[in-house]
């Protein structure tokens, strides 16, 4: 777990900043009554549903694109360390969890709770804050996934596209490059 946090600290910081920014902007509304919460919940549910729908679609697309990334990774002449595949696996785990949680919340947010007369008005305050907290959290986790994916794609571009030396190249691959450079130096002499 420590290694995961160390390797992905920029992505995690980005997600935390997003979460804090969205949550803070929501909590600046202050204390609201049950009736106000019911009205605000009615007004915010379409936007929250759209956010959930977008995250579900993005998560599914990212999972499909990870398969393409794996195909590129395995078809390259460069031998990649296990660390690269662990990065992809971590993205897939977080993205799958995000997909499942968002899909469940999407279904819960579609329950017409504001139309019900049996729900006590004081509950709407808790429901309102919970939905705003959860939507802030979903946004933050989506940013984490996107930043982790960016980091992985950047590494693949450096290794495969630009043929740069990289810490994710296996030792065998680095030795082959060194031998190739030594041969070029001898031929140049």
C-alpha positions as CSV (number, residue, x, y, z in Angstrom):
1,X,0.0,0.0,0.0
2,X,2.9,2.4,0.8
3,X,4.4,1.7,-2.6
4,X,1.1,2.4,-4.3
5,X,0.8,5.7,-2.4
6,X,4.4,6.7,-3.2
7,X,4.1,5.9,-6.9
8,X,0.7,7.7,-7.4
9,X,1.1,10.6,-5.0
10,X,0.5,13.2,-7.7
11,X,-2.7,11.5,-8.9
12,X,-3.9,11.2,-5.3
13,X,-3.1,14.8,-4.5
14,X,-5.0,15.8,-7.7
15,X,-8.0,13.8,-6.6
16,X,-7.8,15.2,-3.0
17,X,-7.6,18.8,-4.3
18,X,-10.6,18.1,-6.6
19,X,-12.6,16.5,-3.7
20,X,-11.8,19.3,-1.3
21,X,-12.5,22.1,-3.8
22,X,-15.9,20.6,-4.7
23,X,-16.8,19.7,-1.2
24,X,-15.8,23.1,0.2
25,X,-17.8,25.0,-2.4
26,X,-20.8,22.9,-1.5
27,X,-20.4,23.3,2.3
28,X,-20.1,27.0,2.0
29,X,-23.9,27.0,1.6
30,X,-24.1,26.6,5.3
31,X,-26.7,25.0,7.4
32,X,-30.0,24.4,5.7
33,X,-33.4,23.3,6.9
34,X,-35.1,20.1,5.8
35,X,-37.5,21.9,3.5
36,X,-34.7,23.9,1.8
37,X,-32.7,20.6,1.5
38,X,-35.6,19.0,-0.2
39,X,-35.9,21.9,-2.7
40,X,-32.1,21.9,-3.3
41,X,-32.0,18.1,-3.7
42,X,-34.8,18.3,-6.3
43,X,-32.8,21.0,-8.2
44,X,-29.4,19.2,-7.9
45,X,-30.4,15.6,-8.7
46,X,-30.5,16.0,-12.5
47,X,-26.9,17.3,-12.4
48,X,-25.8,14.6,-10.1
49,X,-27.4,12.0,-12.3
50,X,-25.6,13.5,-15.3
51,X,-22.3,13.3,-13.4
52,X,-22.9,9.7,-12.5
53,X,-23.8,8.9,-16.1
54,X,-20.6,10.6,-17.4
55,X,-18.4,8.7,-14.8
56,X,-20.0,5.4,-15.7
57,X,-19.4,6.0,-19.4
58,X,-15.9,7.3,-18.8
59,X,-15.0,4.3,-16.6
60,X,-16.2,1.8,-19.1
61,X,-14.3,3.5,-21.8
62,X,-11.1,3.6,-19.8
63,X,-11.4,-0.1,-19.1
64,X,-11.6,-0.8,-22.8
65,X,-8.7,1.5,-23.5
66,X,-6.6,-0.3,-20.9
67,X,-6.8,-3.4,-23.1
68,X,-5.4,-1.4,-26.0
69,X,-2.6,-0.1,-23.8
70,X,-1.8,-3.7,-22.8
71,X,-1.7,-4.8,-26.4
72,X,0.7,-2.0,-27.2
73,X,2.8,-2.9,-24.1
74,X,3.1,-6.5,-25.0
75,X,3.7,-6.0,-28.8
76,X,6.6,-3.6,-28.3
77,X,10.2,-4.8,-28.8
78,X,11.1,-3.3,-25.4
79,X,10.8,-5.6,-22.4
80,X,8.8,-3.8,-19.7
81,X,9.2,-4.5,-16.0
82,X,6.3,-5.8,-13.9
83,X,5.9,-2.4,-12.5
84,X,4.3,-1.2,-15.7
85,X,1.7,-4.0,-15.6
86,X,1.1,-3.3,-11.9
87,X,0.4,0.3,-12.8
88,X,-2.2,-0.8,-15.4
89,X,-3.7,-3.3,-12.9
90,X,-4.0,-0.5,-10.2
91,X,-5.8,1.7,-12.7
92,X,-8.1,-1.1,-13.7
93,X,-8.9,-1.9,-10.0
94,X,-9.7,1.7,-9.1
95,X,-11.6,2.3,-12.3
96,X,-13.7,-0.8,-11.9
97,X,-14.5,0.1,-8.3
98,X,-15.5,3.6,-9.4
99,X,-17.7,2.2,-12.1
100,X,-19.5,-0.1,-9.7
101,X,-20.0,2.5,-7.0
102,X,-21.1,5.1,-9.4
103,X,-23.6,2.8,-11.1
104,X,-25.1,1.9,-7.7
105,X,-25.3,5.6,-6.7
106,X,-26.8,6.4,-10.1
107,X,-29.6,3.9,-9.4
108,X,-30.1,5.3,-5.8
109,X,-30.2,8.9,-7.1
110,X,-33.0,7.9,-9.5
111,X,-35.3,6.9,-6.6
112,X,-37.9,9.7,-6.6
113,X,-37.4,10.5,-2.9
114,X,-38.3,14.1,-3.2
115,X,-41.8,13.1,-4.4
116,X,-42.5,10.9,-1.3
117,X,-44.6,12.3,1.5
118,X,-43.6,9.4,3.9
119,X,-40.0,10.6,4.3
120,X,-39.6,13.0,7.3
121,X,-38.4,16.5,6.2
122,X,-35.4,16.4,8.5
123,X,-34.0,13.4,6.6
124,X,-33.7,15.6,3.5
125,X,-30.8,17.5,5.0
126,X,-28.8,14.4,5.6
127,X,-29.7,13.0,2.2
128,X,-28.7,16.3,0.5
129,X,-25.3,16.5,2.2
130,X,-24.7,12.8,1.6
131,X,-25.4,13.2,-2.2
132,X,-23.1,16.2,-2.4
133,X,-20.4,14.5,-0.4
134,X,-20.6,11.4,-2.6
135,X,-20.6,13.4,-5.9
136,X,-17.5,15.3,-4.6
137,X,-15.8,12.0,-3.8
138,X,-16.7,10.5,-7.2
139,X,-15.2,13.5,-8.9
140,X,-12.0,13.2,-6.9
141,X,-11.6,9.5,-7.6
142,X,-12.2,10.1,-11.3
143,X,-9.4,12.7,-11.3
144,X,-7.1,10.1,-9.6
145,X,-7.9,7.6,-12.4
146,X,-7.3,10.1,-15.2
147,X,-4.0,11.2,-13.7
148,X,-2.8,7.7,-13.2
149,X,-3.7,6.9,-16.7
150,X,-1.9,9.9,-18.0
151,X,1.2,8.9,-16.1
152,X,1.1,5.4,-17.6
153,X,0.5,6.7,-21.1
154,X,3.3,9.1,-20.8
155,X,5.7,6.3,-19.8
156,X,4.6,4.2,-22.8
157,X,5.2,7.2,-25.1
158,X,8.7,7.7,-23.7
159,X,9.6,4.0,-23.9
160,X,7.9,2.8,-27.1
161,X,7.5,6.0,-29.1
162,X,10.6,8.0,-28.2
163,X,12.8,5.0,-27.3
164,X,14.0,6.7,-24.1
165,X,15.7,4.9,-21.3
166,X,13.2,4.5,-18.5
167,X,13.0,2.9,-15.1
168,X,10.3,0.6,-16.4
169,X,12.6,-1.1,-18.9
170,X,13.8,-4.5,-17.8
171,X,17.5,-5.0,-17.0
172,X,17.8,-7.3,-20.1
173,X,16.5,-4.5,-22.3
174,X,19.0,-2.0,-20.8
175,X,21.9,-4.4,-21.4
176,X,20.9,-4.9,-25.0
177,X,20.8,-1.1,-25.5
178,X,24.2,-0.7,-23.8
179,X,25.8,-3.4,-26.0
180,X,24.3,-1.8,-29.1
181,X,25.7,1.6,-28.1
182,X,29.1,0.0,-27.4
183,X,29.1,-1.6,-30.8
184,X,28.2,1.7,-32.4
185,X,31.0,3.4,-30.6
186,X,33.5,0.7,-31.7
187,X,32.3,1.0,-35.3
188,X,32.7,4.8,-35.2
189,X,36.3,4.5,-34.0
